[in-house]
Amino acid sequence: MNRDLGRVFDRVADAYDAGRPSYPDEMYRAVSELTGIDLDGATAVDVGAGTGILTRALRARGSHVIAVEPGAEMLARLTSRLAGGSPAVAAVQGDGNALPLADGVADLVAYAQSWHWLDPVVSIAEARRVLRPRGAIVGCWNLHHAAQAEWLAAYESRLAEAVPAYWGPAMEQWSVPPIASAFEVIEERWIPWTRLVGIEDFLLDLRSHSYMAALSPEAADALVDRQRTELRKEFPEGVLSVPMRVYLAVGR
């Protein structure tokens, strides 16, 4: 996750901060169960932290968090969200392939929506380097469960048709990132949940994705307008019930 990629997401930092969903409570319980690590008091490295969705959730559960993010604008949103600052959060600009951290400083190294941007070998070697004995590596992805709703499958299909760089459940060859293959000991879990969200916030989430950032502003606006029109036909009240699932992988 280099600085060039950071600049891609910097272009959509506001949409990312406003539109991306958080993770369900069940995911954090599963992390503790599968790793054997109590999040309260643990030191966690949030690699590719973005605007701090995972950082804030871990902090709320008592963790000391080191947030590593290559994008300057994304990192600025993260720090601004920590009202008054937090001594339990350190935010640094850096690359997940070369973590700016000493050896053996963390109980957890976590990748929330980020590991697939990194070198699959180098990044895991870096994670192992900064972990303490009996530490754990966690990868998690919040994903639309398009198979659970016809309207969501149609929404994803429109993306696949209109966006050359789209990669998601509408693609036959799509699969979850292969982080499990990087571990010697692995636990995997799928965690279903439902996101209730207004149409405009849902469309902000859409704008936050790298494949949208790759479009011209005019093309992105046109696609968002089309999606808005179709969603309002399905949900005239303006609120979506989005079937989601978290893919969680834990390596020890």
N, C-alpha and C positions, 0 to 999 in steps of 0.2 A: 504494500500500500504506500506508494511513493508520493512525492509532492505533486507530480502531474495529476495523479488520481485525486489527490486532495483538492486541487484546483477545480476539477470537474464537479465535485460535490459542493465546493464553495459557491458555485453559481446557483445552487438550489438550496442554500443553507436555511433561508427563511421558511421555505416550504417543508423542508426536512424537520425543522424544529416544531413547526405548527401541525404537520400532518401525520408524521409517523406514529404508529401505535406503540403503546407500552407492552410489556409482557404480563401474562396472567400470574396471579399468586402461586398457582400450582407449579409453575416452572421453577420458582425459587425453592419451593419445598422439595422438588425433585432434584435440584442441584445439590442441596444438603444431603439428601438421602443417598444419592449415587456416589458422591465424593466422600461422604463421611466427615465433611467440614462444616462446622457451625459458622454461618455467615456473620453472626454477631462477634466482632473482634477479629475476623479474618482480614488479611491484606490481599486485595484483589487488584489485578491489572486488567483494565478494560482497553483492549487493543482495537484501534479503529473506532474510538468512542463516539465519533460523530458529535451530536449536540448534547450527549450525556444521558440518553434514555436509560441505559443500563447502569451508568455511573450513579445516577440519582436513586435508582431503586436499590442498588447494593448499599449505598450510604444510609438509606432509610432503614435498612435491616441491620445496621451496626457495623458494616464493613469499613475498613480504611481502604480507599480506592486511589489507584494511580491511573489516570486517564491518559492514554497515548493516542494522539490524533494528528494526521499529517496536514490537514487543511486549516489554514489560519482563521478563516471565517467560521468554520464549524466549531473550532476550539473556542472562538470568541463567544459563540452562542452558549456553549457549555459553561464557561466561566460566569457569564452573565446570569445564568439560571441558578447559580449557587448564591442565593441572596445573602449579602454580607460576608461571603466567603465561607469556607469550611475547612478547619484545620485537618479534617479527616479525608480531604480530597486534594490530591496533587494533580494538576493538569499540565501536560508537557506536549510540545509539538515533536512528533517523531514517527518513525517507520516501523511497522510490525516485523519487518525482515531484519531489523537491526535495532532492537529495543534499547533505548537510552537509559538502561537500568543495570545495577550491579548484579552479580550472581547471588542466587539464593535469598531473594528479598520477599517472595510472594507465596501465599498459600494457594491462590487461584490465578490462572491466566485465562481470560474470557474473551471470546470473539462473538459479538452480537451483530449479525448481518455483515460480517467483515472478512472472515477467513478466506473466502473464495477470491478475494482480491490479492492475496499474498502468495509468495512462493510456498508450495505445499511442504517442501522439505526444510528450507531455511527457517521458515516461521516457527515450525514445531521445535526445531533445535534451539531457537531463541527462547521459546516458552520454557523448555526444559531447563535451560541455563538459569533463568531467573527464578525458577521454582525452588522452594525448600523441599527437603525430604518429605515424602508422602503428600506432596502437593498434587493439584489436578488441573487439567486443561478442559475448558468448557467451550463448545461451539453451539450457538443457538440462532435459529432463523424463524421469524414470524412469517407465515405463508398463507395466502388465500387458499381455502379448501374449495376450489371451484367445482369439484364433483358433487358437492352438497347443495348447490343452488344453480338452477338454469340461468338466472339473470347474471350471476357472477361468471359462469362459463362463457356467456355471450360477451360480457365486458372484456374478459381476457382475450377472446377471439378477435374483437375489434382492435385491441392493442397489437396482436400478432400480425394483423393485416396491414396496419398503418405505420408501424414502427420497425425499421430495419434491424435495429439492435435489440429488440425485445427478446427476453429470455424468461420464460415462465411456464405455468401449467398448460397453456394452450399449445405449446410445442410438444410434439410426440416424443422427442428425444430428451426432454427436460427431466432432470433428477435433482435431488438434493446435493449440495456440495460434498465431495468425497472425503470429508475430514476423518471419517472412521478408518479409512485405509492408512492414515498417518499414525495411528496409535497401536501400541502393543496390547494394551488392555482397554477395552471399550465397552461402554454401556450406551445404548440408544433408547430414546423414548419419544413418542409422539403425544403431544398434549393438545387436545381440542379445546377451543373456546369460541365465544361469540363476541364480536365487536359491534357495539351500537354507536353509530357515527352519522353526523349530518353529511349530506351530499357534498357541500363545499369543502369540509375538512377531508373527506374521502378523496376529493380531487386534488387537494393540496398534497396528500400522500402520493398520488400519481405523479405530480410534478417533481417530487423529490428523488425520483429514480434516475439512475445514470443514463438509461436508454432515452429518457425524455430530455435530459440535459444535452444529449447529442443532436437533438432536432433543432432546427431554426426556431426562433421565438414564434414566428407566424404559424409554422406547422404544429408546434406544441399547443398554441392557443386554439387552433382549429380542432385538434383532436380532443382537447379538454371540453370544448363547446359541444362536440358531438356526443361525448360520453355523458355530459350533463343532461342533454336533451333526452337521451335514452333512459338514463336513471330516473329522471323526473316522470317519465311515462310509467315506469314500474313502481315508483315510490312518490306519489304526488304529495305526501305529507313531508317529504324531505329528509327522512331518517332511514338509514340502512341498517339491517341486521346482517352482518357479514360473517359467514362461517370461516373461522380461522383455525390454524393448527401450528403449534411450535414444534419444529424438529430440534431435539436436544441431543447432543453427543458429548460424552464425558470420557476423557482418557486419563489414566493414572499411571 
